[in-house]
Amino acid sequence: MTNKPNILIIYTGGTIGMIKDYKTNALKAFDFSRIIDKIPELEQLECEIESISFEEPIDSSNMNTKYYVDIVEIIEANYTNFDGFVILTGSDTMAYTSSAISFMIENLQKPIIFTGSQLPIGDLRTDAKENLITSIEIAASRKNNKPIISEVCLYFEYKLYRANRTTKISAEQFEAFASKNYPALAESGVHLNFNENVLLKFIPFDQQLIVRKRLVTDVVILKLFPGITEMVVAAILNIKNLKGVVLETYGAGNAPNKPWFLDLIRKAIEDEIKVVNVTQCSGGSVILGHYDTSIGLKSIGVISGIDMTTESAIAKLMYLLSEDLTNKSFKNYFQKSLRGEISEK
């Protein structure tokens, strides 16, 4: 009987799981059941590793809420048998996927680490090996017989982030992700150093794991730009069965204060569409009422997303819309940090 942590790798698709056939130069999916053959360094880790792969690997661009449910169901089915989970997905939508998983799983007591790569695992200069090895090491890390990490995270290029704080910032650099409004949870150098004072507090073992699989997808992201027309905004807000809008505004939550714009937003809110406000900036926070151009939004009932990322806001919107909340409760929960996604003062 071994006391080594058991880690489950879940491969959904993405660049990290591809290897090159050097005869044809074509990329093909990698067999993760033989991962030790490809990365023998994994044998140096003090853990047992198993893997599950999606039957058909999903390209990052095809990721959707059905696959979110598939991921959480794999975690749910294997939760008691494993001490940590490493989820491999395409990096293009990883911030969206990992943010959503953070809201779908409540009372998490084990690490769920998302990672991927910019180059396939078999490439000479690949970042896949380091990302995967360190993600597994993080998932297996324990202190005082408890996991150091007990939240949904994203690891890329030597840094571990809270997943619902991340945004992909580069399609070319290995340092593909950033977390502008929250510090890294860990950094990998000569040593693996955890920033323990910024981690989510450990949930006691007597708290039951709750997995939520209902997400409302009748939502939209409306990104403002100079010159946006009344016709465009009206067309978006009049989408049939629309339930929620993430309004991407300027700076600290500012938007046109033209009567036509405010009237359209007001009508949407009166029609029970939830409208939440996040900044287009890569860092910073929405402060409704700070400038004259956000006073109108505040007065008609637009909900501040404070310093949430767009990826986190759309995931949280999908989650909360499924909970059948009153308007007051919805606003309270949206502006409250549920999984560390908001900086609370």
Solvent accessible surface area in square Angstrom, and as a share of the most:
residue,aa,sasa,rsa
1,M,243,1.09
2,T,69,0.40
3,N,152,0.78
4,K,83,0.35
5,P,18,0.11
6,N,51,0.26
7,I,0,0.00
8,L,2,0.01
9,I,0,0.00
10,I,0,0.00
11,Y,3,0.01
12,T,0,0.00
13,G,0,0.00
14,G,15,0.14
15,T,50,0.29
16,I,0,0.00
17,G,0,0.00
18,M,44,0.20
19,I,32,0.16
20,K,64,0.27
21,D,41,0.21
22,Y,152,0.58
23,K,195,0.83
24,T,92,0.54
25,N,107,0.55
26,A,56,0.43
27,L,87,0.43
28,K,105,0.44
29,A,51,0.39
30,F,19,0.08
31,D,76,0.39
32,F,3,0.01
33,S,88,0.57
34,R,147,0.54
35,I,7,0.03
36,I,62,0.32
37,D,97,0.50
38,K,75,0.32
39,I,0,0.00
40,P,76,0.48
41,E,71,0.32
42,L,2,0.01
43,E,127,0.57
44,Q,145,0.64
45,L,26,0.13
46,E,127,0.57
47,C,13,0.08
48,E,75,0.33
49,I,36,0.18
50,E,102,0.46
51,S,33,0.21
52,I,61,0.31
53,S,54,0.35
54,F,25,0.10
55,E,184,0.83
56,E,129,0.58
57,P,55,0.34
58,I,18,0.09
59,D,83,0.43
60,S,10,0.07
61,S,88,0.57
62,N,98,0.50
63,M,24,0.11
64,N,72,0.37
65,T,29,0.17
66,K,122,0.52
67,Y,43,0.16
68,Y,19,0.07
69,V,33,0.19
70,D,41,0.21
71,I,0,0.00
72,V,0,0.00
73,E,72,0.32
74,I,32,0.16
75,I,0,0.00
76,E,75,0.33
77,A,79,0.61
78,N,27,0.14
79,Y,19,0.07
80,T,121,0.70
81,N,98,0.50
82,F,16,0.07
83,D,42,0.22
84,G,0,0.00
85,F,0,0.00
86,V,0,0.00
87,I,0,0.00
88,L,0,0.00
89,T,2,0.01
90,G,5,0.04
91,S,12,0.08
92,D,86,0.45
93,T,34,0.20
94,M,0,0.00
95,A,4,0.03
96,Y,78,0.30
97,T,0,0.00
98,S,0,0.00
99,S,0,0.00
100,A,2,0.02
101,I,0,0.00
102,S,4,0.03
103,F,0,0.00
104,M,0,0.00
105,I,2,0.01
106,E,43,0.19
107,N,31,0.16
108,L,12,0.06
109,Q,11,0.05
110,K,32,0.14
111,P,0,0.00
112,I,0,0.00
113,I,0,0.00
114,F,0,0.00
115,T,0,0.00
116,G,0,0.00
117,S,4,0.02
118,Q,32,0.14
119,L,48,0.24
120,P,12,0.08
121,I,1,0.01
122,G,19,0.19
123,D,31,0.16
124,L,179,0.89
125,R,168,0.61
126,T,25,0.15
127,D,9,0.05
128,A,0,0.00
129,K,67,0.29
130,E,49,0.22
131,N,0,0.00
132,L,0,0.00
133,I,37,0.19
134,T,9,0.05
135,S,0,0.00
136,I,0,0.00
137,E,69,0.31
138,I,0,0.00
139,A,2,0.02
140,A,17,0.13
141,S,20,0.13
142,R,94,0.34
143,K,103,0.44
144,N,126,0.64
145,N,126,0.65
146,K,81,0.34
147,P,12,0.08
148,I,35,0.18
149,I,1,0.01
150,S,11,0.07
151,E,6,0.03
152,V,7,0.04
153,C,0,0.00
154,L,0,0.00
155,Y,1,0.00
156,F,4,0.02
157,E,39,0.17
158,Y,103,0.39
159,K,65,0.28
160,L,0,0.00
161,Y,15,0.06
162,R,8,0.03
163,A,0,0.00
164,N,1,0.01
165,R,5,0.02
166,T,0,0.00
167,T,47,0.27
168,K,44,0.19
169,I,91,0.46
170,S,25,0.16
171,A,89,0.69
172,E,151,0.68
173,Q,114,0.51
174,F,56,0.23
175,E,92,0.41
176,A,0,0.00
177,F,3,0.01
178,A,13,0.10
179,S,18,0.12
180,K,120,0.51
181,N,45,0.23
182,Y,47,0.18
183,P,67,0.42
184,A,19,0.14
185,L,0,0.00
186,A,2,0.02
187,E,88,0.40
188,S,20,0.13
189,G,58,0.56
190,V,144,0.83
191,H,130,0.58
192,L,41,0.20
193,N,94,0.48
194,F,40,0.17
195,N,55,0.28
196,E,86,0.39
197,N,132,0.67
198,V,21,0.12
199,L,30,0.15
200,L,62,0.31
201,K,186,0.79
202,F,51,0.21
203,I,53,0.27
204,P,76,0.48
205,F,126,0.53
206,D,121,0.63
207,Q,80,0.35
208,Q,143,0.64
209,L,32,0.16
210,I,64,0.33
211,V,28,0.16
212,R,64,0.23
213,K,75,0.32
214,R,162,0.59
215,L,31,0.16
216,V,34,0.20
217,T,75,0.44
218,D,58,0.30
219,V,25,0.14
220,V,32,0.19
221,I,62,0.31
222,L,3,0.02
223,K,116,0.49
224,L,2,0.01
225,F,104,0.43
226,P,118,0.74
227,G,65,0.63
228,I,13,0.07
229,T,68,0.39
230,E,89,0.40
231,M,159,0.71
232,V,63,0.36
233,V,0,0.00
234,A,23,0.18
235,A,64,0.49
236,I,38,0.19
237,L,11,0.05
238,N,104,0.53
239,I,81,0.41
240,K,173,0.73
241,N,96,0.49
242,L,14,0.07
243,K,85,0.36
244,G,0,0.00
245,V,0,0.00
246,V,0,0.00
247,L,0,0.00
248,E,17,0.08
249,T,0,0.00
250,Y,66,0.25
251,G,34,0.32
252,A,18,0.14
253,G,0,0.00
254,N,24,0.12
255,A,3,0.02
256,P,34,0.21
257,N,70,0.36
258,K,116,0.49
259,P,98,0.62
260,W,67,0.24
261,F,0,0.00
262,L,27,0.13
263,D,74,0.38
264,L,30,0.15
265,I,0,0.00
266,R,92,0.34
267,K,111,0.47
268,A,5,0.04
269,I,40,0.21
270,E,117,0.53
271,D,79,0.41
272,E,108,0.48
273,I,16,0.08
274,K,29,0.12
275,V,1,0.01
276,V,0,0.00
277,N,0,0.00
278,V,0,0.00
279,T,14,0.08
280,Q,58,0.26
281,C,66,0.40
282,S,83,0.53
283,G,29,0.27
284,G,36,0.35
285,S,33,0.21
286,V,6,0.03
287,I,91,0.46
288,L,23,0.12
289,G,30,0.29
290,H,109,0.49
291,Y,117,0.45
292,D,98,0.51
293,T,51,0.30
294,S,0,0.00
295,I,90,0.46
296,G,16,0.15
297,L,1,0.01
298,K,122,0.52
299,S,88,0.57
300,I,23,0.12
301,G,40,0.38
302,V,5,0.03
303,I,11,0.06
304,S,13,0.08
305,G,0,0.00
306,I,39,0.20
307,D,10,0.05
308,M,5,0.02
309,T,25,0.15
310,T,20,0.12
311,E,15,0.07
312,S,0,0.00
313,A,0,0.00
314,I,15,0.08
315,A,4,0.03
316,K,0,0.00
317,L,0,0.00
318,M,28,0.13
319,Y,14,0.05
320,L,5,0.02
321,L,36,0.18
322,S,8,0.05
323,E,54,0.24
324,D,138,0.71
325,L,54,0.27
326,T,92,0.53
327,N,87,0.45
328,K,155,0.66
329,S,35,0.22
330,F,3,0.01
331,K,95,0.40
332,N,84,0.43
333,Y,90,0.34
334,F,0,0.00
335,Q,53,0.24
336,K,103,0.44
337,S,25,0.16
338,L,41,0.21
339,R,34,0.12
340,G,7,0.07
341,E,0,0.00
342,I,7,0.03
343,S,46,0.30
344,E,114,0.51
345,K,233,0.99
